[in-house]
């Protein structure tokens, strides 16, 4: 018989969770309430005596100073006698319940006995609600509309009458029941093409007809049939284990089919070009070119072949970096999706080379306006809920893992209503050499044992890889959603670093998309095969079919190759550190991925077919430049008001309310923080970190993202984001000598079909973006070392289709030779000279200023890498020479915004004559203030360094335009002697700080 | 003269062990980081050290409340000792009786409070205060000004005045079990550090007091001054480049946090 413990904050203390509910229910659901109080309920699904239970309630489950507890199930009535409705929200059977897991461990400690795996503690939250004439339907709405997510949670509602009649709340156990016998099915593929497609659709395999035919053809080959018969497999058809394994391995998510497709690209002049793999031509091609140019100075160590890219750092360490997206799960469950996103990407550097120590996280989100007021299409969550859930997920994932979140941004555009973008990245340090070999190389040998360590396998995350290879539709599976468990992963991580340093394993990789099918399938390539006993996997609950064990994406798991000689020591260490590890098989050189269940072969896939059997896609792209309406308004008389309005735009305003929720300083290496300046609230351009506390060498990271320019031309969008990321890194003291890039493409479906009639145009955008990526990374000499693409960011339900604007997040990571030379963006001292670096052109196409006026225009900013590179090099030298007091990148909102941010972050004013700024073709003062031309900075310099600074910049476009003033006002003169801005600095800062402050 | 030897505990969600050990070493101590599993297995012995350090982090994810499950772990955990099982609690009390120093930062402070190791006015493990959810309802990372009480017996804060460290927590609001508890704490000067405004006045006002702590209480010590815990992170400011305004202010090379560790080292050497 299950038991129940209820715990609540003392009645005389504030219940901030309850107060928050009242606020949010009013705000989101427009239901006014008199009050909500909350309590936590723990359901204990094991035998425990009454005495033990009350001791547990007092000693383990509650804090004697600030909480009350009860085992009667009636705490609610004592706590809040006036409540009218009770809503209790818990997890669905099988969903990760972290607090329940911890509670069970604490109970075991307290009772000094260990409980079997299936005897658990389940948690739920009880909301005691009082409101004017509430009915069950309204409470139901509160549950489904805000407090619970039906994909992962269940709830029950009791009226006060029902509660009193039943004597409170009785225990309810969300145990996984209705367990089925594991079976292996065979699938007949000798059917019509339509039926093949139906098999793919029904099984959520996301395979095309051509791919299904390729699979069928494999089973027609006599040679294969003979081998299969000998193994006891159905000779002429796949098992479900095999078909699922192929679907995962061949998914867009894992195989990047569009990036590897053969594309016929037709440009605006009708010129046709055949591109064999965008990835090989433009991404790998760019890196190859840069590395050749670098010659002996090449600092790349491992690119594109591992979970993260690796570059050199110092004599002792290499640096690795990976950025991933977790868009589809975040659309369905923003909290779980983002949490899993961050702890998931942590495992990439953990599984790179021989494994790395994680040094920082970065996060960039693209959302729709959180203040969205119109009706939402079905299945979509309000952007404010997405915003809150994603931010909280990343907060918990990063903070609880002890990894500082140092950089990122949030970009708003209403097309992200259909799918938000959640980019999470993690960097790590790998020992340069480890047990006699390079730390960035894996060394799996045939005969090494396959070990899985960390979490257990459940049905969660099944079909994550194939699901994210599709648009969000009515049948999008709930099992694709899961909750991460940062603490289980932290234990695993602590354990693996020790095991690594003791030389106990020969190779490691993470279990992400595709689960074991992917991780072991990929590791098997190094030795030429693997044999895996699926029945040996520890399960969260019984009843999983073999194929489910193989493709489940349950979190917190790493796959490790352990030489037989070390297995005992490895397993002993794991047990001592409370990490679950099991030997599941061994790596072989038999040329196949061999899957067994209860000793019987259930799948046998030759590696050659598994990895290279996928037929390439053939796609068409046609570029027709769009023409947008040119703005027709006059230059406004009051540009001060325009500047304030721009400072308050969502894409420009302060994101401090989000950033403060992230620990950006843990590990002690924070040098340039996200917020700097006189009041610690000015926006940094990039982050500088010092991962090794007794060295002054550091790491810089920065990003560029600007989807709106894609509306004009994704080529220039890409050029601009590459330029912006590099520029941001240079602004804080980074150097082009040692910088590497990561490309994360998030596109709307670019494959022409009935659903996507404009596929040729969208694919042309992708081609153009890739071309620019090649052009600009090679021009700047910044090698690409890793990246990812997510190609199906569309929403399509009923008649509504929403496609995101083509988006590229370009992230950079690099080495800073001396962190003590770092520069921040805040103006420092009265009398410092203000310089503008880089030329301003009338380039307002896609700008924030025109967007505010309702226009896109066509004059997208262009990037001249030659001019910029020379300028960045000169600025680098000036910064290293200590000649720069402050330096701020100029991007969204142009010079007006950059100058305002610089002075208000320093609690200072400024006197500026912008007519002196380097410019060409500028006819109006609003163009001068708000144009978003690339390659520009606002720099302040101490008067004593004037001559040296100007000498360092010789030959690049720059001009002295004014000075930092003591008065708390910003005065800017424009062309024709006009005074174009005159404002109290405080009012500019208010405009910038207000919009998201309360979120 | 004794050599200061710090034992920095890690595992199960603790995450500031590296910079904590670094701060100890900068202050001239020997410092070892040890996973708590090695303490329970008896491989690492408290007796070999004179400074026990509970660093910050998220013990057991702060499920059940900050450091709550961690407190159960330490309070009821058993240590293998000479072939038989001893209570960790007894090992800890023995360490304290022998004159050892104990520091808890952030989650480590929460742990000490929930184990009953602070304020420890009755000399036994009994929880009498708590650290609860910030009034803001949120985890926040921001720097705070502190003032040290020169009359406090705390050995760590001796000779310090104004301090400036980051807080990085969601549950730091100090709450005493009763007025009486608060009065004992105040009378015995067991509050070594309080939140202040930039001008140095003790405050209850957000964001200077980041969590709504009663009387601006940011840390506690025991009556001997050898046991000390605080929410802000002294280990996060041992070098000037960690200060949020180091690029605009003239700061000495060493950060203010280092003084606390140097005081501890000095105390151990002298005792």
Boltz contact constraints between the chains, C-beta under 6 A:
constraints:
  - contact:
      token1: [A, 16]
      token2: [B, 133]
      max_distance: 6.0
  - contact:
      token1: [A, 16]
      token2: [B, 137]
      max_distance: 6.0
  - contact:
      token1: [A, 20]
      token2: [B, 137]
      max_distance: 6.0
  - contact:
      token1: [A, 60]
      token2: [B, 72]
      max_distance: 6.0
  - contact:
      token1: [A, 63]
      token2: [B, 65]
      max_distance: 6.0
  - contact:
      token1: [A, 63]
      token2: [B, 130]
      max_distance: 6.0
  - contact:
      token1: [A, 64]
      token2: [B, 127]
      max_distance: 6.0
  - contact:
      token1: [A, 65]
      token2: [B, 130]
      max_distance: 6.0
  - contact:
      token1: [A, 65]
      token2: [B, 177]
      max_distance: 6.0
  - contact:
      token1: [A, 66]
      token2: [B, 130]
      max_distance: 6.0
  - contact:
      token1: [A, 66]
      token2: [B, 132]
      max_distance: 6.0
  - contact:
      token1: [A, 66]
      token2: [B, 175]
      max_distance: 6.0
  - contact:
      token1: [A, 98]
      token2: [B, 61]
      max_distance: 6.0
  - contact:
      token1: [A, 98]
      token2: [B, 63]
      max_distance: 6.0
  - contact:
      token1: [A, 99]
      token2: [B, 63]
      max_distance: 6.0
  - contact:
      token1: [A, 102]
      token2: [B, 60]
      max_distance: 6.0
  - contact:
      token1: [A, 102]
      token2: [B, 63]
      max_distance: 6.0
  - contact:
      token1: [A, 102]
      token2: [B, 69]
      max_distance: 6.0
  - contact:
      token1: [A, 106]
      token2: [B, 69]
      max_distance: 6.0
  - contact:
      token1: [A, 106]
      token2: [B, 72]
      max_distance: 6.0
  - contact:
      token1: [A, 109]
      token2: [B, 72]
      max_distance: 6.0
  - contact:
      token1: [A, 109]
      token2: [B, 73]
      max_distance: 6.0
  - contact:
      token1: [A, 109]
      token2: [B, 76]
      max_distance: 6.0
  - contact:
      token1: [A, 110]
      token2: [B, 72]
      max_distance: 6.0
  - contact:
      token1: [A, 110]
      token2: [B, 76]
      max_distance: 6.0
  - contact:
      token1: [A, 400]
      token2: [B, 58]
      max_distance: 6.0
  - contact:
      token1: [A, 400]
      token2: [B, 61]
      max_distance: 6.0
  - contact:
      token1: [A, 402]
      token2: [B, 15]
      max_distance: 6.0
  - contact:
      token1: [A, 402]
      token2: [B, 57]
      max_distance: 6.0
  - contact:
      token1: [A, 487]
      token2: [B, 13]
      max_distance: 6.0
  - contact:
      token1: [A, 487]
      token2: [B, 61]
      max_distance: 6.0
  - contact:
      token1: [A, 490]
      token2: [B, 13]
      max_distance: 6.0
  - contact:
      token1: [A, 576]
      token2: [B, 37]
      max_distance: 6.0
  - contact:
      token1: [A, 577]
      token2: [B, 37]
      max_distance: 6.0
  - contact:
      token1: [A, 660]
      token2: [B, 140]
      max_distance: 6.0
  - contact:
      token1: [A, 660]
      token2: [B, 141]
      max_distance: 6.0
  - contact:
      token1: [A, 660]
      token2: [B, 142]
      max_distance: 6.0
  - contact:
      token1: [A, 661]
      token2: [B, 138]
      max_distance: 6.0
  - contact:
      token1: [A, 661]
      token2: [B, 139]
      max_distance: 6.0
  - contact:
      token1: [A, 663]
      token2: [B, 141]
      max_distance: 6.0
  - contact:
      token1: [A, 663]
      token2: [B, 168]
      max_distance: 6.0
  - contact:
      token1: [A, 664]
      token2: [B, 141]
      max_distance: 6.0
  - contact:
      token1: [A, 665]
      token2: [B, 166]
      max_distance: 6.0
  - contact:
      token1: [A, 665]
      token2: [B, 236]
      max_distance: 6.0
  - contact:
      token1: [A, 666]
      token2: [B, 15]
      max_distance: 6.0
  - contact:
      token1: [A, 666]
      token2: [B, 16]
      max_distance: 6.0
  - contact:
      token1: [A, 668]
      token2: [B, 19]
      max_distance: 6.0
  - contact:
      token1: [A, 668]
      token2: [B, 236]
      max_distance: 6.0
  - contact:
      token1: [A, 671]
      token2: [B, 241]
      max_distance: 6.0
  - contact:
      token1: [A, 673]
      token2: [B, 244]
      max_distance: 6.0
  - contact:
      token1: [A, 680]
      token2: [B, 244]
      max_distance: 6.0
  - contact:
      token1: [A, 693]
      token2: [B, 22]
      max_distance: 6.0
  - contact:
      token1: [A, 819]
      token2: [B, 241]
      max_distance: 6.0
  - contact:
      token1: [A, 824]
      token2: [B, 247]
      max_distance: 6.0
  - contact:
      token1: [A, 828]
      token2: [B, 248]
      max_distance: 6.0
